[in-house]
């Protein structure tokens, strides 16, 4: 998957476009800093957004709206985040 937009050191969006994407949360500290446009892979599960996620990741505008509308995010397992 391609990281489309970052939201702090432990959150980022992945997907095929700015409107076809999902929010991903990795455990802190992440094994490496994810960069916009970087290819990543991981194992995880989909869960409901946790209370305060929008504030925690300082999401505003379309980002906050999309996360709220989707109602869920990907929670990455442990150290499964990989480059490529």
C-alpha positions as a Python dict, from the first residue, in 0.01 Angstrom:
ca = {
    (1, 'X'): (0, 0, 0),
    (2, 'X'): (106, 359, -48),
    (3, 'X'): (114, 607, 239),
    (4, 'X'): (-88, 902, 109),
    (5, 'X'): (-71, 1149, 395),
    (6, 'X'): (91, 1154, 737),
    (7, 'X'): (-79, 1233, 1067),
    (8, 'X'): (201, 1237, 1320),
    (9, 'X'): (456, 966, 1386),
    (10, 'X'): (201, 689, 1447),
    (11, 'X'): (-79, 769, 1203),
    (12, 'X'): (-112, 789, 827),
    (13, 'X'): (-354, 736, 541),
    (14, 'X'): (-310, 454, 286),
    (15, 'X'): (-496, 395, -37),
    (16, 'X'): (-512, 459, -407),
    (17, 'X'): (-617, 826, -393),
    (18, 'X'): (-704, 1107, -150),
    (19, 'X'): (-1068, 994, -149),
    (20, 'X'): (-1011, 616, -161),
    (21, 'X'): (-805, 565, 151),
    (22, 'X'): (-809, 440, 508),
    (23, 'X'): (-652, 568, 826),
    (24, 'X'): (-381, 349, 981),
    (25, 'X'): (-252, 364, 1337),
    (26, 'X'): (75, 194, 1434),
    (27, 'X'): (199, 128, 1788),
    (28, 'X'): (443, 381, 1928),
    (29, 'X'): (724, 400, 1860),
    (30, 'X'): (699, 293, 1496),
    (31, 'X'): (988, 80, 1364),
    (32, 'X'): (1069, 355, 1108),
    (33, 'X'): (928, 692, 1005),
    (34, 'X'): (672, 653, 725),
    (35, 'X'): (698, 907, 445),
    (36, 'X'): (429, 1032, 207),
    (37, 'X'): (437, 822, -110),
    (38, 'X'): (623, 538, 62),
    (39, 'X'): (514, 180, -2),
    (40, 'X'): (437, -8, 320),
    (41, 'X'): (292, -341, 425),
    (42, 'X'): (155, -453, 759),
    (43, 'X'): (-78, -691, 938),
    (44, 'X'): (-363, -556, 1145),
    (45, 'X'): (-734, -541, 1200),
    (46, 'X'): (-1010, -292, 1142),
    (47, 'X'): (-1157, -135, 1453),
    (48, 'X'): (-1392, 148, 1539),
    (49, 'X'): (-1224, 488, 1569),
    (50, 'X'): (-1115, 544, 1925),
    (51, 'X'): (-1249, 850, 2107),
    (52, 'X'): (-1018, 1144, 2058),
    (53, 'X'): (-850, 1013, 1740),
    (54, 'X'): (-925, 1328, 1541),
    (55, 'X'): (-776, 1548, 1811),
    (56, 'X'): (-482, 1311, 1876),
    (57, 'X'): (-378, 1321, 1511),
    (58, 'X'): (-473, 1686, 1461),
    (59, 'X'): (-703, 1595, 1172),
    (60, 'X'): (-899, 1886, 1028),
    (61, 'X'): (-1127, 1955, 734),
    (62, 'X'): (-1167, 1673, 481),
    (63, 'X'): (-936, 1442, 682),
    (64, 'X'): (-1147, 1473, 999),
    (65, 'X'): (-1468, 1442, 799),
    (66, 'X'): (-1349, 1128, 619),
    (67, 'X'): (-1236, 952, 938),
    (68, 'X'): (-1565, 1039, 1108),
    (69, 'X'): (-1767, 924, 807),
    (70, 'X'): (-1579, 595, 776),
    (71, 'X'): (-1610, 528, 1149),
    (72, 'X'): (-1318, 285, 1157),
    (73, 'X'): (-943, 260, 1108),
    (74, 'X'): (-672, -2, 1075),
    (75, 'X'): (-487, -94, 1394),
    (76, 'X'): (-147, -238, 1300),
    (77, 'X'): (-23, -541, 1495),
    (78, 'X'): (297, -493, 1694),
    (79, 'X'): (600, -455, 1472),
    (80, 'X'): (440, -583, 1152),
    (81, 'X'): (491, -251, 967),
    (82, 'X'): (742, -303, 683),
    (83, 'X'): (883, -96, 400),
    (84, 'X'): (773, -197, 52),
}
